[in-house]
């Protein structure tokens, strides 16, 4: 009764009535007319300006700690869905399913699409074994892991323990007097690699095991002791169970990209290549992780996705029967995306691995998978166009800037900021075509090794045809350069990019063309020469950025390596050595100041010092130990001079007797070699060679100065422990 009297007085009071109507009007505007904050803006308020800049640049690892803090309220998964781009700004989450070991254990509808939409159900997620599936406006099904899983820093990390000092396990060197090699940098990289190992569950030790939640690796090369711990369904601790391999039977131990929790084919292929010189088994297990993700049937058969959500992979891998059916939930990009692939060179790594081991069984295993990838690319990344200027049909192999690995370099007709490239399939991309040429050659070689004569002839024929088409369609005789092709079949010369290196990698050049490219482009300081060497865009290009701005001039270790490797493979070893020297000098200079390695570097000196690159004024990622591990092969192969021809033949290249450092503790397939420089004289070195081999080995000393490639001495080393005193005259 009192309430009614009070309301009547308010309605009779014009002032209070006006206030009430005004409040109702404001509520109406807010509810129906005024624009609402979208989901991203709701999350935006949880972060500082600096953190938000990291998020916009997809550098989620730098805000993980912040997200772990807010996951105690109900915004954690909500923010992750929208910040990561998995859900659109205004997506309505219509259904959420919780999975464990591939089975749905709970389903619920969110209360609304605002902060508390996970109010029901989130408390039911215990431990690290759940996936969250949600359905967005377009009825697309998206799977992510529970944030506690994704943001846990040590999730799936391997604890590595060394029984002895690093020098007892890995190749090193004896002579530091030349001042080029920074031993601290070398072992900083090796230590960093082994701090970034992770494991994949292949199968549980027994039915009693509910989960594997800890793996310890006791490193005593060539032996491995892997201790595995876990829990039963009641949370009781189990283990340790011991495994004496990096890949069988329970877990696979691999290198993991160091800058976020995803696995990258591009990055980890390089580290697998570099690991050949220090740990073949770790190289193999890292490669095998990606082979396990190759699509085995359907329209995308043969594809290996470029970026993997490891948190989803680990959970789905526990039930291998559903992994293939859920590749779309493991790949970061949709399978139809122009960004789904990356530069592919696993075949070249496999051939390098075979040369060191003679492991035919390995080639038999991976040969069908390499063929399958070749077929996927032919089906999904090739068109043919008639080019009037040469009166010929030309293959248009295509990708996107992001798919090429050079995210914002600005090639082709589309966007260059990581978004879907527009009409990129109407351009001919020299790097993709060259990679396919190289793969065809590698497949021909592997087929010959395996005795598959018809397949050897098939791929050899393709290789020859493709090289001829590549030269006819993509090589400009006036500029002595390979260029992308535009819509009309004309050369696209803007910007002038480093993509032409793939033509050298594919050996799609003759001797004369190679010399012109080296002199006019590679070592020309106005183009890709100078110091530091090999910018991603030519120095005289209008798009060249002094700080690099990622791929707009930035200097990238992947292209250091591809250039060095390709020149060596084309018998231009001395150019490779000179470039290796510049790379080691560059990285050592940075390391002395910053004590780390970076994702990429500035192309411009600052007070005579190399600087880390910058992207939108943000310094490049540090502790980047994927392709940042490039000093490992460079020091061993060019300053130590080691080149393995086969498991029974070893070459020692001497590029400069004053800078030859020898090698200590180098493992070959059948034993160990120590080669110490005792003394240097003019045009000669005196060496102490100690070997401990189970089989005989042929050792060749080659004078590689100025690309001579001249045999100086051949030594037949007998099995057992031997010691030789040698004088090598150049």
Residue pairs with C-beta under 8 A, 6 or more apart in sequence:
10 16
10 17
10 20
11 17
38 89
38 90
39 78
39 82
39 87
39 89
39 90
39 91
39 113
40 82
40 83
40 89
42 75
42 78
42 79
42 114
42 115
43 75
43 78
43 79
43 82
43 83
44 52
46 66
46 70
46 75
46 79
47 55
47 63
47 66
51 62
51 63
51 66
53 618
54 60
54 62
54 63
55 63
55 83
57 615
57 616
57 618
58 418
59 260
59 618
59 621
60 83
60 84
60 260
61 259
61 260
61 261
64 151
64 153
67 76
67 79
67 80
67 147
67 151
68 147
68 151
70 76
70 79
71 77
71 147
71 148
71 151
73 115
74 115
74 116
74 117
74 118
74 119
74 122
75 115
76 147
77 118
77 122
77 132
77 144
77 146
77 147
78 115
78 117
78 118
80 86
80 144
80 147
80 150
81 87
81 91
81 93
81 134
81 142
81 144
82 88
82 89
82 91
84 144
86 142
86 144
87 93
87 134
87 136
87 142
88 136
88 137
90 137
91 113
91 136
91 137
92 113
92 136
92 137
93 110
93 113
93 117
93 134
93 135
93 136
94 109
94 134
94 135
94 136
95 107
95 108
95 109
95 134
95 135
96 107
96 108
96 109
96 110
96 118
96 121
96 132
96 133
96 134
97 104
97 106
97 107
97 132
97 133
97 134
98 104
98 105
98 106
98 107
98 121
98 124
98 125
98 130
98 131
98 132
98 133
99 105
99 130
99 131
99 132
99 133
99 143
99 315
100 129
100 130
100 131
101 129
101 315
101 318
101 319
102 316
102 318
102 319
102 321
102 322
105 130
106 121
106 124
108 120
108 121
110 117
110 118
110 119
110 120
111 117
111 119
111 120
125 132
125 146
125 148
127 211
128 146
128 148
128 149
128 152
128 155
128 211
128 213
129 211
129 315
130 145
130 146
130 149
130 315
131 143
131 144
131 145
131 146
131 312
131 315
131 316
132 143
132 144
132 145
132 146
133 141
133 142
133 143
134 141
134 142
135 141
135 142
136 142
141 329
142 329
143 312
143 326
143 329
144 150
144 309
144 311
144 312
145 309
145 311
145 312
145 315
149 155
149 311
149 315
150 261
150 311
155 261
155 311
156 198
156 199
156 200
156 310
156 314
157 197
157 198
157 256
158 197
158 198
158 199
158 215
158 216
158 217
158 253
159 214
159 215
159 216
159 217
160 194
160 195
160 197
160 216
160 217
160 219
161 216
161 217
161 218
161 219
162 169
162 194
162 219
163 218
163 219
163 220
164 220
166 187
166 190
166 191
167 664
167 665
168 665
169 219
169 221
169 665
170 190
170 278
170 279
170 665
171 277
171 278
171 636
171 640
171 642
171 663
171 664
171 665
171 666
171 667
172 183
172 186
172 663
172 664
172 665
173 181
173 183
173 635
173 639
173 640
173 661
173 662
173 663
173 664
174 661
174 662
174 664
174 676
174 677
175 661
175 662
175 676
175 677
176 183
176 661
178 658
178 659
178 661
180 581
180 584
180 585
180 588
180 639
180 659
181 584
181 588
181 635
181 639
181 661
182 584
182 588
182 591
182 592
184 591
185 587
185 588
185 591
185 597
185 631
186 631
186 632
186 635
188 591
188 595
188 596
188 597
189 597
189 625
189 628
189 629
189 631
189 632
190 278
190 632
192 258
192 623
192 625
192 629
193 255
193 271
193 275
193 625
193 629
194 219
196 255
196 256
196 257
196 258
196 625
197 217
197 253
197 254
197 255
197 256
197 282
198 253
198 254
198 255
198 256
198 310
199 212
199 215
199 251
199 252
199 253
199 254
200 251
200 252
200 254
200 289
200 313
200 314
200 317
201 212
201 250
201 251
201 314
201 317
201 318
202 248
202 249
202 250
202 251
202 252
202 317
203 249
203 250
204 211
204 212
204 230
204 250
204 318
205 228
205 230
205 238
205 239
205 241
205 250
208 232
208 238
209 230
209 231
209 232
209 238
210 230
210 231
210 232
210 233
211 230
211 231
212 228
212 229
212 230
212 250
212 251
213 229
213 230
213 231
214 228
214 229
214 230
214 239
215 226
215 227
215 228
215 229
215 251
215 253
216 226
216 227
216 229
216 240
217 224
217 225
217 226
217 227
217 246
217 253
218 224
218 225
218 226
218 227
221 279
221 667
222 667
223 244
224 244
224 245
224 246
224 281
225 242
225 244
226 242
226 243
226 244
226 245
226 246
226 251
226 253
227 239
227 240
227 241
227 242
227 243
228 239
228 240
228 241
228 242
228 243
228 250
228 251
229 237
229 238
229 239
229 240
230 237
230 238
230 239
231 237
231 238
232 238
241 250
243 249
243 250
243 251
245 281
246 252
246 253
246 254
246 281
246 282
246 284
246 285
247 253
247 281
247 284
247 285
247 288
252 285
252 288
252 289
253 282
253 285
254 268
254 282
254 285
254 286
254 288
254 289
255 268
255 271
255 272
255 275
255 282
255 286
255 626
256 263
256 268
256 310
257 263
257 264
257 267
257 268
257 626
258 623
258 624
258 625
258 626
259 599
259 621
259 623
259 624
261 310
261 311
262 307
262 308
262 309
262 310
262 332
263 289
263 290
263 307
263 308
263 310
263 313
264 306
264 307
264 308
264 342
264 626
265 290
265 304
265 305
265 306
265 307
265 308
265 342
265 344
266 306
266 342
266 343
266 405
266 558
267 626
267 627
268 286
268 289
268 290
268 626
269 287
269 290
269 345
269 346
269 349
270 557
270 558
270 561
270 626
270 627
270 629
270 630
271 286
271 625
271 626
271 627
271 629
272 283
272 286
272 287
272 349
273 283
273 345
273 348
273 349
273 352
273 561
273 633
274 561
274 629
274 630
274 632
274 633
275 282
275 283
275 286
275 632
276 283
276 349
276 352
276 353
276 356
276 633
277 632
277 633
277 636
277 637
277 642
278 632
280 353
280 356
280 357
283 349
283 353
284 353
284 362
287 346
287 349
287 350
290 304
290 308
290 346
291 304
291 366
291 369
292 317
292 323
293 304
293 305
293 308
293 313
293 327
293 330
293 331
294 302
294 303
294 304
294 369
294 372
294 373
295 301
295 302
295 303
295 304
295 324
295 327
295 335
295 376
296 324
297 324
300 335
300 376
300 380
301 372
301 375
301 376
302 369
302 372
302 373
302 374
302 375
302 376
302 377
303 335
303 340
303 341
303 373
303 376
303 380
304 341
304 344
304 373
305 327
305 330
305 331
305 332
305 333
305 335
305 340
305 341
306 332
306 333
306 339
306 340
306 341
306 342
306 403
307 331
307 332
307 333
308 330
308 331
308 332
309 329
309 330
309 331
309 332
312 326
312 329
312 330
313 323
313 330
316 322
316 323
316 326
316 329
316 330
317 323
323 330
327 335
328 334
328 335
331 340
333 339
333 340
334 340
337 420
338 399
338 400
338 402
338 403
338 420
338 421
338 424
338 425
339 400
339 402
339 403
339 418
339 420
339 421
340 403
341 377
341 381
341 399
341 403
342 403
342 405
343 404
343 405
343 431
343 435
343 502
344 373
344 377
344 435
344 439
345 435
345 438
345 505
346 366
346 370
346 373
347 370
347 438
347 439
347 442
347 443
347 446
348 438
348 442
348 505
350 362
350 363
350 366
350 370
350 442
350 446
351 442
351 445
351 446
353 359
353 362
354 362
354 363
354 449
355 644
355 645
355 646
355 647
356 644
356 646
356 647
356 668
356 669
357 647
357 669
358 646
358 647
358 669
360 449
360 450
363 446
363 449
363 450
364 450
367 443
367 446
367 447
367 450
370 439
370 442
370 443
370 446
371 443
373 439
374 436
374 439
374 440
374 443
377 397
377 432
377 436
377 439
378 436
381 397
381 398
381 399
381 425
381 432
382 395
382 396
382 397
382 398
383 395
383 396
383 398
383 425
383 426
384 393
384 394
384 395
384 396
385 393
385 394
385 396
385 428
385 485
385 489
386 392
386 393
386 394
386 489
387 393
387 394
387 473
387 485
387 489
388 489
389 489
389 490
390 472
390 473
390 489
392 469
392 472
392 473
394 428
394 469
394 472
394 473
394 474
394 485
394 489
395 428
395 433
395 466
395 469
395 473
396 425
396 426
396 427
396 428
396 485
397 428
397 429
397 432
397 433
397 436
398 412
398 424
398 425
398 426
398 427
398 428
398 429
398 432
399 424
399 429
399 431
399 432
400 412
400 414
400 420
400 421
400 424
401 407
401 408
401 409
401 410
401 411
401 412
401 414
401 415
401 416
401 418
401 421
401 424
401 551
402 418
402 421
403 421
404 411
404 429
404 431
404 432
404 499
405 558
406 497
406 498
406 499
406 536
406 551
407 416
407 417
407 418
407 550
407 551
408 416
408 417
408 418
408 549
408 550
408 551
408 552
409 416
409 495
409 497
409 536
409 537
409 551
409 552
410 416
410 495
410 543
410 552
411 427
411 429
411 484
411 492
411 495
411 497
411 499
412 421
412 423
412 424
412 427
412 429
412 484
412 492
413 421
413 422
413 423
413 424
413 426
413 427
413 486
413 487
414 420
414 421
414 422
414 423
414 424
415 421
415 422
426 487
427 484
427 485
427 486
427 487
427 492
428 473
428 474
428 484
428 485
429 484
429 499
430 470
430 474
430 482
430 483
430 484
430 499
430 500
430 502
430 503
431 499
431 502
433 466
433 470
433 474
434 470
434 482
434 502
434 503
434 505
434 506
434 508
435 502
435 505
435 506
436 466
437 463
437 466
437 467
437 470
437 506
437 508
438 502
438 505
438 506
438 507
440 459
440 462
440 463
440 466
441 459
441 460
441 463
441 506
441 507
443 455
443 459
444 455
444 456
444 458
444 459
444 460
444 462
444 463
447 453
447 455
447 456
447 458
447 459
448 456
467 506
467 507
467 508
470 482
470 503
470 506
470 508
471 508
471 509
473 485
473 489
474 482
474 483
474 484
474 485
474 503
475 481
475 482
475 513
476 482
476 483
476 491
479 493
480 513
480 516
480 517
480 520
480 521
481 496
481 500
481 517
481 520
481 521
482 499
482 500
482 503
483 491
483 492
483 493
483 500
484 491
484 492
484 499
485 491
485 492
486 492
494 541
494 542
494 543
495 537
495 538
495 541
495 542
495 543
495 544
495 552
496 527
496 537
496 538
496 540
496 541
497 536
497 537
497 538
498 528
498 534
498 535
498 536
498 537
498 559
500 517
500 521
501 559
501 562
501 563
501 566
502 562
503 509
504 514
504 517
504 562
504 563
504 566
504 567
504 570
505 562
505 565
505 566
505 569
507 566
507 569
507 570
509 517
509 570
514 570
514 572
518 567
518 572
518 575
520 527
521 527
521 528
521 538
522 528
522 529
522 534
522 563
522 575
523 529
523 575
525 539
526 538
526 539
526 540
527 538
527 539
527 540
528 534
528 535
528 538
528 539
530 539
531 582
531 586
531 605
532 555
532 582
532 583
532 586
532 601
532 602
532 603
532 605
532 610
533 555
533 560
533 579
533 582
533 583
533 586
534 555
534 556
534 559
534 560
534 563
534 579
535 544
535 548
535 553
535 554
535 555
535 603
536 548
536 551
536 552
536 553
536 554
536 555
536 556
536 559
537 543
537 544
537 545
537 551
537 552
537 553
538 544
539 553
539 603
543 552
543 553
544 552
544 553
544 603
545 552
545 553
545 554
546 553
546 602
546 603
546 604
547 553
547 602
547 604
547 611
547 613
547 614
548 554
548 555
548 600
548 601
548 602
548 603
548 613
548 614
548 615
548 620
549 613
549 614
549 615
549 616
550 600
550 613
550 615
553 603
554 600
554 601
554 602
554 603
554 613
554 615
554 620
555 586
555 600
555 601
555 602
555 603
555 613
556 599
556 600
556 601
556 627
557 583
557 600
557 627
557 628
557 630
558 627
560 579
560 583
560 630
561 627
561 630
561 633
563 579
564 576
564 579
564 580
564 583
564 634
564 638
565 576
567 573
567 575
567 576
567 579
568 576
571 707
571 709
572 707
573 653
573 655
573 704
573 707
573 709
574 655
574 704
574 705
574 706
574 707
574 708
575 707
576 638
577 638
577 653
577 655
577 656
577 704
580 634
580 637
580 638
580 639
581 638
581 659
583 630
583 631
583 634
584 631
584 634
584 635
584 639
586 601
586 610
587 597
587 610
587 630
587 631
589 609
589 610
590 596
590 597
590 598
590 601
590 609
590 610
590 611
590 612
591 597
593 609
594 612
594 622
596 622
596 623
597 622
597 623
597 624
597 625
597 628
597 629
598 612
598 613
598 619
598 620
598 621
598 622
598 624
598 628
599 613
599 620
599 621
599 622
599 624
599 628
600 612
600 613
600 620
601 610
601 611
601 612
601 613
601 620
602 610
602 611
602 612
602 613
602 614
604 611
605 611
612 619
612 620
612 622
613 619
613 620
614 620
636 642
636 663
636 666
637 643
637 653
638 653
638 655
639 659
639 660
639 661
640 661
640 662
640 663
640 666
640 675
641 651
641 652
641 653
641 654
641 655
641 660
641 662
641 663
641 704
642 650
642 651
642 652
642 653
642 663
642 666
643 650
643 651
643 652
643 653
644 650
644 651
644 668
645 651
645 700
647 668
647 669
647 670
648 670
648 695
648 696
648 697
648 698
649 697
649 698
649 700
650 668
650 673
650 697
650 698
650 699
650 700
651 699
651 700
651 701
651 702
652 675
652 699
652 700
652 701
652 702
653 702
653 704
654 660
654 685
654 701
654 702
654 703
654 704
654 705
654 712
654 728
654 730
655 704
655 705
656 705
657 680
657 683
657 684
657 685
657 728
657 730
658 680
660 677
660 685
661 677
662 675
662 676
662 677
662 687
663 673
663 674
663 675
664 674
664 675
664 676
665 672
665 674
666 672
666 673
666 674
666 675
668 693
668 697
670 693
670 694
670 695
670 697
670 719
671 691
671 692
671 693
671 694
671 695
671 697
671 719
672 691
672 692
672 693
673 689
673 690
673 691
674 688
674 689
674 690
674 691
675 687
675 688
675 689
675 690
676 687
676 688
676 689
676 690
677 685
677 686
677 687
678 686
678 687
678 688
679 685
679 686
680 686
683 729
683 730
684 727
684 728
684 729
684 730
685 727
685 728
686 725
686 726
686 727
686 728
687 724
687 725
687 726
687 727
687 728
688 723
688 724
688 725
688 726
689 699
689 715
689 723
689 724
689 725
689 726
690 721
690 722
690 723
690 724
691 697
691 717
691 721
691 722
691 723
691 724
692 720
692 721
692 722
693 717
693 718
693 719
693 720
693 722
694 719
695 719
696 716
696 717
696 718
696 719
697 716
697 717
698 714
698 715
698 716
698 717
699 714
699 715
699 716
699 717
700 711
700 713
700 714
700 715
701 711
701 712
701 713
701 714
701 715
701 726
701 728
702 709
702 710
702 711
702 712
703 709
703 710
703 711
703 712
703 730
705 730
712 728
712 729
712 730
713 726
713 728
715 724
715 726
717 724
